[in-house]
Amino acid sequence: MIADWWCRTEVKPLILKGILVTLWVITVLGGCAAVPNNGVFARQPLEFSVVGKLAFKDNNEGYAARFKWQQYKNSYVIQVWGPLGQGLTSFEGDGKTIQVSRGGAILANGSPKNIMLANLNWFIPPQVLAAWLRGQPGVDDAYVNAVTNAYGGFDEFEQLGWRVELSNPTLRKTRPDALMTPGRIVARNAGKKVVVVVREFLN
């Protein structure tokens, strides 16, 4: 199981919940090494890159880590790590398949749903998480109970059983469409809570 890949002081498997994200080419900040493109997934032009912190809480357990997510048109690369780069682990996928690697070794390869359910007992599609990072619901799944703000963006909505709250919006003026992205994302679902704090959003 993924839970066996980290020791108590390193990045935890539950980090997947906040991002399987994912998650998801990368030059890691904080002195971590770059991950080469192994050719498993095509790298289309970069759509956006997010650097930040995430935390997950499920009943009495809680974990936190730093992450970097690079989103391409049909694929992604995510890295998560603990203090001083400990437990640096990569998640690379294309929506249908995800590959998990650490230190050059492949730890798992299969469907995101199967890997997450087998090891974490819950699932959020990576493409939906990528949309949340942009401050929007996933386009392929229905959402309800949306609350919008004065900018025309979303403050809250429910999707796939998760209640998602977006706050601290920042206008990305470099984009032609002037995208408003959240600086903080909180998602709750049946005792589970994921918090993502965006330190940097590049596009």
Protein Blocks (a to p, Z undefined) as FASTA:
>chain_A
ZZlmpcfklccfklmmmmomnoghiacehhiacdddehlaccdddfbdcdddddddehja
ccdddddddddfkbccdddddehhiaiacdddehjaccddeehiafbgcdfklmmmmmno
pacdfklmmmmmnopacfkbccehiacdfkopafbdceehiacddehiacdfkbmnlpac
dfbdcddeehiacddddfbdcZZ
